[in-house]
Amino acid sequence: MKFELSKAGTFLIVRIGGELDHHYCDIIRNRIDPELMEPPIRNIVFDLTGLTFMDSSGIGMLMGRLRIVQAIGGNACLICENKNVLRILEMSGVMRLFNRCKDIADAVRGA
Amino acid sequence: MMKEINRMCMEFPAKSCNEGFARSVVAAFAAQIDPRFDELSDLRTAVSEGVTNAIVHAYNGIQGEQNMVKLECVLYKNTIEITITDFGKGIEDVMQAREPLYTTAPEMERSGMGFTIMETFTDDLFVESKPGAGTKVFLRKVFTVNA
């Protein structure tokens, strides 16, 4: 699993690559949540471009972060191309709850 | 009766770092019959769900060396059968556990989609469980290869 955090204005940008399962979700959650408490951050972008595998643990992690940004009046965006990952996201309804973006520029522009 | 080509069995402690290990082992084992890439991906996902269930739920999240998960695979010409066994607390109501979005651990952000994904990504799913007597999950995946 590859994981990278950065910030752009009110956006927390989370890049996740490789394989995302329950083991790595726990690690990622602990890194993201403190950052979401730091103003002016209120929006989150998940860039899953490099993700090759995700199971239902990823759904739980994404939904949890969505709830946090909604509670602080922000939005959540998702960038994803991988067919297998998209299938899980669509099946669980996650895709309908996130704004789907082409790339990070697109996500940040839509704010 | 299908002719058995190969079989394997392994046991590992219920630690989350073994989730990736387990699905990789199954994928490598199944590679012998040269399955299609997307079908192999489905299998990896299903195994990941089953093993994660055992690790998260069976032993109340206690990751000790004494809490083991057993993984057995039997390979046929175009089919793999996988049994994931834990020796933990068992499931009281299997029907309910299999319902989409049902979870006993919302505070751990479990989505309740594990069994639904296993069911969707395989051809057969059987669950055998009794409170206090562990859980056995049986998965069968038929590949469209080597017709």
Chai-1 contact restraints between the chains, C-beta under 6 A:
chainA,res_idxA,chainB,res_idxB,connection_type,confidence,min_distance_angstrom,max_distance_angstrom,comment,restraint_id
A,E19,B,G20,contact,1.0,0.0,6.0,A-B,restraint_1
A,D21,B,E19,contact,1.0,0.0,6.0,A-B,restraint_2
A,D21,B,S48,contact,1.0,0.0,6.0,A-B,restraint_3
A,H22,B,S16,contact,1.0,0.0,6.0,A-B,restraint_4
A,H22,B,E19,contact,1.0,0.0,6.0,A-B,restraint_5
A,H22,B,T52,contact,1.0,0.0,6.0,A-B,restraint_6
A,H23,B,S16,contact,1.0,0.0,6.0,A-B,restraint_7
A,H23,B,C17,contact,1.0,0.0,6.0,A-B,restraint_8
A,H23,B,E19,contact,1.0,0.0,6.0,A-B,restraint_9
A,D55,B,T45,contact,1.0,0.0,6.0,A-B,restraint_10
A,D55,B,S48,contact,1.0,0.0,6.0,A-B,restraint_11
A,D55,B,E49,contact,1.0,0.0,6.0,A-B,restraint_12
A,S56,B,E49,contact,1.0,0.0,6.0,A-B,restraint_13
A,S56,B,S111,contact,1.0,0.0,6.0,A-B,restraint_14
A,S56,B,M113,contact,1.0,0.0,6.0,A-B,restraint_15
A,S56,B,G114,contact,1.0,0.0,6.0,A-B,restraint_16
A,S56,B,I117,contact,1.0,0.0,6.0,A-B,restraint_17
A,I59,B,S111,contact,1.0,0.0,6.0,A-B,restraint_18
A,I59,B,M113,contact,1.0,0.0,6.0,A-B,restraint_19
A,G60,B,E109,contact,1.0,0.0,6.0,A-B,restraint_20
A,G60,B,R110,contact,1.0,0.0,6.0,A-B,restraint_21
A,G60,B,S111,contact,1.0,0.0,6.0,A-B,restraint_22
A,G64,B,E109,contact,1.0,0.0,6.0,A-B,restraint_23
A,N84,B,S41,contact,1.0,0.0,6.0,A-B,restraint_24
A,S92,B,M113,contact,1.0,0.0,6.0,A-B,restraint_25
